[in-house]
Amino acid sequence: MSKTPGKKYGSNRSQVWQYIVCDTDTKIARCTLCNKTMKYTGGTTNLRYHLTAAHQMAEFEVVGPSARVYKEGGEWKTGKRKVKSPSSNFRLSIGSSSPHTASRSSRGLASPSMVKPTICGPERAQFITGQVVMLLARSLFPVSMLEDEGFVRFLQVLEPGYLSPSRSLVQTMLMGKYEEAQEKLKICLSKDAKNFGLMFDVWSGSDRGTYLTVTIHYLTSLWTRESWVLGTDRVSTRPSCSELSMCIRSLLSQYQLSLESITAIVNRQGMLKGAQVGKVGSTLLCDSMSCAAEKLEQCVQSGLQIARVKEVVDGTSKMVCYFLQNEDAKELLEKVKQACKLTGELEDNLKGSWLATGDMLIKAVALRDAIESVKVGDEKNQLLYISDEQWETATQLVQSIQILKAALTVLSDTKSGSVSCLLPVVHSMLQHCEGREDDGSVVSEFLSVIAKEVREKWDLNAIMPSSVTMLSALLDPRFKQLKFIADEDKLDVIDALKQLVTANTNHSAEATVDQQQTSVSPFLCLFGEDEFNSKPESADAEVATYLSYPPLSRDMCPLDWWRMNQSKFPELAKIARCYLAVPAIAQSWADIQAGTSRVDMKRALLEPETAGPLIFLNKNWSILS
C-alpha cells in the first residue's frame, strides 16, 4: 500500500496519515500500529474513529452534533455529544490565531484545550507501580520520594491519568519482593555456598542510629564469584565485637548457614571511621581482616599531609582551578593543545580522595608543556603557576602514585582480585617505597611515610603461615612461588597447606564412605580409574604436584586455571574455592574513586522501617529474575 492520498508535503496534510497507509485503487486502508484494515471512502473520519478507540489518541477524536460515541466492546453509537468547555485542569491556547489553527478547527480536530487525559487502566497502573518499586530498590531511594512534588509531576507527565501510589501500598509491595527474594536466596545458598567469606560494614542511618549490613561472598561450582546481602540489623552506637558477632550469627541461622563454613570475615567501618569494631573473627572462630582500600587510603593520606608534599598538591590544585574557571585561560590552553596535538583534560581535586589527587597531578603533568606555554603570555597571573622545582616534584609523585593506584586496581578487580593478592601487592608496594635511596627529597619523605604506615597497618611480622592471607596466596597459581617471603618461611606455609588438605581429605572420606559402599559405577569396576582422573595417593603428593606446575601469568585469572585443573587436584580445588572467594576490598571501584561511598550517603537517607528491605533488594534484585 503505497498510494497514500493527501498532500505529501505541507501543513494541510492530515496527521492521520502518520499512522495509516492506504491504496486508493483498492480503497483499503491499513493501520501501521496494529495492522488492522479498514475501508477508505475518501475521508478520514472512520480512520480517526479507529485511532481514538483502539489506540487512545484523543487528538483525533471526532467532535460535533453527529459524532459517534465509542463504547467498550467495540460498539459504536450515533448520538449527540456534548463538548465540554475547557476546564482549569488543562492548558488553553490563548492568542493562537494562526491559519494552521483555524484550518485545524475547521476540519473538526480537537484543539489542545479540548484534549482529554488518557485514562490509565488498573493493569497499566499496577505495572507502573511495580516499576516505581523497582526504581526505589535498585537506586536505593527512600520511600518518602513518593511524596515529593517533583517526582509526582514526573509520573503525571510520563503517564497522564496515573495516580501516585500511597506509601503504604509501596511498602507492602516492597515487603512482598523482599520476602520473595529471601526465599530464592535460601535456595541459591543451599546449592553453592558450602564455604564462604563474609563482609560487614557499620553505617549511620537517618535516625542517627547505627546499623550493620552483612554480605556473603563465595565461588560457585563453575568458579564464578557471587555476593549477596544477607541482611541489615540495628546495633548500638559503638557496637562491641560480641554484639556484632551475635547479629552475624542470627543472619546466618536465617539461611541455615554454618559458622564452620566461614573462611574469613572482612570488616569495613564505613562512615563510622572512628568506631572500634575489633576482631569479630575471633568470636566467630575464623580469620578477621579490615578492608584493604580503607587501610591504603589511610597510608597514602598520611603521606599527602607532609608539609612539602601538601605545598605541591595545593599549588597544583590552585593552578588547575584557574584554568577550569577562567574562560580566557581555558581558551588559550585549548589553542596550545590543538597546536601541539595534545589530548586530555585537567581535573580538579574536589572529591577529596587520594585517587582524585593523583588523577589531578597525572593530568596536570601530562599537559605541562601546554601550561608552560600559556604561562609565558599570562604575565598578570604568574603567581597562579607552580615553579619548575614543584613541577619536578609533581612528576616524581605521579610515578609513585601510579604504582599505588595499580596496587589498588589489582586488589579491587571483580574477577581475579581477592585476598590472595593482598600479601603480594603489599610487598610490591613496600619494595617500591623502600627501594628508593633517601636523598632528602620530597618524594623520598613521601614514600618513607607510606612504607612505615603500610607496615604498621598490616603488621606483616604477625601473619601466621596458616592464615587465610598466606594460604590463599599459595593457592593462587600466580603467586604460589611465594616470592615475597624468605625461603625458610615458605616451607611452613606449604606444611600448613598439607595439613589442611589431609584434614579435608579425611573429613570427605568419612562423609562419602556409605555412598561408595552402596553405589559403584560398573565402568570403574570393569576398567578402573584412568590415569588422568586418578586421585593423588596422598595430600603431600597432591600439593607437590600442584607446586611443580609452572606459575600462571600475573595478568591471567586464577579462577579460570582452577576451572580447567580441578579434576587433577580435587582436594586442593575444594580448599581453593573457600580461600579465593574472600574479598580483599569491601567497596566498589566507583566508591573508592569518589572517596566517600555513595552507598553510605544513600543509606543515610533511608527510613528505618524500610532500610533493611531496600538494601537487601538493591544488592539482590537480580535473584528475582
Long-range contacts (C-beta under 8 A, 24 or more apart in sequence): 1-28, 1-29, 1-30, 5-40, 5-42, 11-100, 12-103, 14-44, 14-107, 15-59, 15-60, 16-44, 16-47, 16-48, 16-51, 16-60, 19-51, 19-55, 19-57, 20-44, 20-47, 20-51, 49-76, 56-118, 56-119, 58-110, 58-115, 58-116, 58-117, 58-118, 59-109, 59-110, 59-115, 60-109, 61-110, 61-114, 61-116, 62-108, 63-108, 63-110, 63-114, 64-108, 83-114, 84-114, 86-113, 86-114, 90-115, 117-160, 117-161, 118-159, 118-160, 118-161, 119-161, 120-159, 120-160, 120-161, 120-162, 120-163, 124-159, 124-162, 125-162, 125-163, 128-155, 128-159, 128-162, 129-165, 129-169, 129-170, 129-173, 130-173, 132-165, 132-170, 133-170, 133-173, 133-174, 133-177, 134-621, 136-170, 136-174, 136-614, 137-174, 137-177, 137-614, 137-617, 137-618, 137-621, 138-617, 138-618, 138-621, 139-618, 140-599, 140-602, 140-603, 140-606, 140-614, 140-615, 140-618, 141-602, 142-206, 142-605, 142-606, 142-607, 142-610, 142-614, 143-167, 143-170, 143-171, 143-174, 143-607, 143-610, 143-614, 144-607, 146-170, 171-609, 171-610, 174-610, 174-613, 174-614, 174-617, 175-613, 177-613, 177-617, 177-624, 178-613, 178-616, 178-617, 180-624, 181-616, 181-617, 181-620, 181-621, 181-623, 181-624, 182-254, 182-616, 184-623, 184-624, 185-228, 185-255, 185-620, 185-623, 186-255, 186-256, 188-226, 188-228, 188-623, 189-216, 189-228, 189-255, 189-256, 189-257, 190-256, 192-218, 192-219, 192-220, 192-221, 192-226, 193-218, 193-226, 193-257, 193-261, 194-218, 194-261, 194-577, 195-261, 195-262, 195-263, 195-577, 195-578, 195-581, 196-257, 196-261, 196-262, 196-263, 196-578, 196-581, 197-262, 197-263, 197-264, 197-265, 197-266, 197-419, 197-581, 197-582, 197-583, 198-248, 198-262, 198-264, 198-265, 198-266, 199-227, 199-265, 199-266, 199-267, 199-268, 199-583, 199-586, 200-244, 200-248, 200-265, 200-266, 200-267, 200-268, 200-280, 201-267, 201-268, 201-269, 201-270, 201-586, 202-235, 202-239, 202-244, 202-268, 202-269, 202-270, 202-272, 202-275, 202-277, 203-270, 203-271, 203-272, 203-600, 203-603, 203-604, 204-271, 204-272, 204-604, 205-234, 205-603, 205-604, 205-606, 205-608, 205-611, 206-604, 206-605, 206-606, 206-607, 206-608, 207-608, 209-234, 209-608, 210-234, 210-235, 210-236, 210-237, 210-238, 210-239, 210-272, 211-235, 211-603, 211-611, 212-239, 212-244, 212-247, 212-248, 213-603, 213-615, 214-247, 214-248, 214-251, 215-586, 215-619, 216-257, 217-581, 217-582, 217-583, 218-577, 218-581, 219-559, 219-577, 219-580, 219-581, 222-563, 223-559, 223-560, 223-562, 223-563, 223-566, 223-577, 224-559, 225-414, 225-415, 225-559, 225-581, 227-583, 227-619, 228-619, 228-620, 228-623, 229-615, 229-616, 229-618, 229-619, 229-620, 230-254, 230-255, 231-612, 231-616, 232-611, 232-612, 232-615, 232-616, 233-612, 234-608, 238-275, 238-276, 239-275, 239-277, 240-278, 241-277, 241-278, 241-279, 241-280, 241-282, 241-283, 242-283, 244-277, 244-280, 245-280, 245-283, 245-284, 248-280, 248-284, 249-284, 259-284, 259-285, 259-286, 260-285, 262-286, 263-287, 263-468, 263-578, 263-579, 263-581, 263-582, 264-288, 264-289, 264-419, 264-468, 264-582, 265-289, 266-290, 266-291, 266-419, 266-582, 266-583, 266-584, 266-586, 267-291, 267-586, 268-294, 268-586, 268-587, 269-294, 270-597, 270-600, 271-597, 271-600, 271-604, 287-467, 287-468, 287-469, 289-419, 289-422, 289-468, 289-469, 291-584, 291-585, 291-586, 291-587, 292-408, 292-411, 292-422, 292-425, 292-584, 292-585, 293-408, 293-411, 293-412, 293-585, 293-586, 293-587, 293-592, 294-586, 294-587, 295-457, 295-458, 296-404, 296-407, 296-408, 297-353, 297-354, 298-453, 298-457, 299-450, 299-453, 299-454, 299-457, 300-354, 300-401, 300-404, 300-450, 301-354, 302-449, 302-450, 302-453, 303-446, 303-447, 303-449, 303-450, 303-453, 304-354, 304-357, 304-446, 306-442, 306-445, 306-446, 306-449, 308-393, 308-442, 308-445, 309-393, 309-397, 309-442, 309-445, 309-446, 311-390, 312-386, 312-390, 312-393, 312-394, 312-397, 312-442, 313-349, 313-357, 313-361, 315-386, 315-390, 316-360, 316-361, 316-364, 316-386, 316-390, 316-394, 317-348, 317-349, 317-360, 318-384, 319-364, 319-371, 319-384, 319-385, 319-386, 320-346, 320-347, 320-348, 320-349, 320-360, 320-364, 321-348, 322-381, 322-384, 323-371, 324-348, 329-374, 329-378, 329-381, 332-374, 332-377, 332-378, 333-367, 333-370, 333-371, 333-374, 336-370, 336-373, 336-374, 337-367, 337-370, 340-369, 340-370, 340-373, 342-366, 342-367, 342-369, 342-370, 351-593, 351-594, 351-595, 351-596, 352-595, 352-596, 353-592, 353-593, 353-594, 353-595, 353-596, 354-401, 354-404, 354-595, 355-405, 355-408, 355-592, 355-593, 355-595, 356-593, 356-595, 357-401, 358-398, 358-401, 358-402, 358-404, 358-405, 361-394, 361-397, 361-398, 361-401, 362-398, 362-401, 362-402, 364-394, 365-391, 365-394, 365-395, 365-398, 368-395, 393-441, 393-442, 393-443, 396-441, 396-442, 396-443, 397-442, 397-443, 397-446, 400-432, 400-433, 400-443, 400-446, 400-447, 403-429, 403-432, 404-429, 404-450, 408-585, 408-592, 409-589, 411-584, 411-585, 412-584, 412-585, 412-587, 412-589, 412-592, 415-557, 415-559, 416-556, 416-557, 416-558, 416-559, 417-583, 417-584, 417-585, 418-472, 418-476, 418-580, 418-581, 418-582, 418-583, 418-584, 419-468, 419-469, 419-472, 419-579, 419-580, 419-582, 419-583, 419-584, 420-472, 420-473, 420-475, 420-476, 420-479, 420-558, 420-579, 420-580, 421-473, 421-476, 421-479, 421-584, 422-469, 422-472, 422-473, 422-584, 423-460, 423-463, 423-469, 423-470, 423-473, 423-479, 423-484, 424-473, 424-479, 424-483, 424-484, 426-454, 426-458, 426-460, 427-460, 427-484, 428-484, 429-454, 430-454, 430-455, 465-489, 465-492, 465-493, 465-495, 465-496, 466-493, 466-496, 466-499, 466-500, 468-579, 468-582, 470-496, 471-496, 471-497, 471-500, 471-575, 471-579, 472-579, 472-580, 472-582, 475-572, 475-575, 475-576, 475-579, 475-580, 476-558, 476-580, 477-549, 477-551, 477-552, 477-558, 477-561, 477-562, 478-551, 478-552, 478-553, 478-554, 478-556, 478-558, 479-551, 480-546, 480-547, 480-551, 481-551, 494-543, 494-547, 497-543, 497-575, 498-539, 498-540, 498-543, 500-575, 501-539, 501-542, 501-543, 501-571, 501-572, 501-575, 502-539, 504-571, 504-574, 504-575, 505-539, 505-571, 508-571, 508-574, 532-567, 532-568, 533-567, 535-570, 535-571, 536-569, 539-571, 542-569, 542-571, 542-572, 543-572, 545-569, 546-572
